[in-house]
Amino acid sequence: MPDRKIRVEVQDRVATLYLSNPPMNVVTLDLTRQMNAALNHLANDADVGALVLAGEGDRAFCAGSDIKEFPGLIAEQAIVSKKLGYENETYSAVAHFPKPTIAAIERLALGGGLELAAGCDLVIASEDARLGLPEVLLGGFPGSGGTVRVTRRIGFGRASEMMLLGDAIDAETARQWGLVNRVAPKGSALALARELAARLASAAAQATYACKVALRYAFDLPEQEAIARTLDLSEALSQTPDFLEGVTAFREKRRANFEGTLDIAAFEVTR
């Protein structure tokens, strides 16, 4: 059994998944496998309503890949088959996680660490954080989804600057560019992420899931098809207990009491 590189805590329906490979929480093959397994478990855990990703310790969220693994992978011609392929599968599991996700970045999010964070719905960074995609400086480029997910967040021009020059940016610049949603005081990114995650975990799970799917349609589909599919989602959502509860609570001028149960099958429509 490999050393544990992932640690999970669940409290009040919020799961916090820690990258636990101090001091810099670099991504190894074992860490990726363990994270993939944890994500699959948490996605199906009815007691989890939201997910926070964080780094263990106070030096980095994640400083990217463990370069010590590269020589062996290069010799085997297995960079994609053993590393990048599985990393992309795992980071996609974050990007398509059925519940709200928040990355809590303290200090550094570099390379694969930033690519991982960019798959979350929301990104919180401490005011002293640095975010970068320096792969080009090592003769590579962001190969774990960053060219897609970071570009979607900040646009072609800014993504080109980050990836072609390899320079890191500070938290406030990242917020202005749209890479980060909120900047937290030093040392409090995780606390803010958990606070927001608690709000999301108590919201209507069906509506939150439908909204996440609809947002992806905006990037993945032509306009008219995206709109048509959002109508399918709206139709399915209108038949859920949470939707009825929300409407009833509004009419009765009270706070809605949502069930918090996610039934993905309710949204399986074909067009």
Secondary structure, DSSP 8 states (H G I E B T S, - for coil): -----EEEEEETTEEEEEE--TTTT-B-HHHHHHHHHHHHHHHT-TT--EEEEEESSSS-SB--B-GGGHHHHHHTT-IIIIIIHHHHHHHHHHHT-SS-EEEEE-SEEETHHHHHHTTSSEEEEETT-EEE--GGGGT---TTTHHHHHHHHH-HHHHHHHHHH---EEHHHHHHHTS-SEEE-TT-HHHHHHHHHHHHHTS-HHHHHHHHHHHHHHHHS-HHHHHHHHHHHHHHHTTSHHHHHHHHHHHTTS---------GGGG----
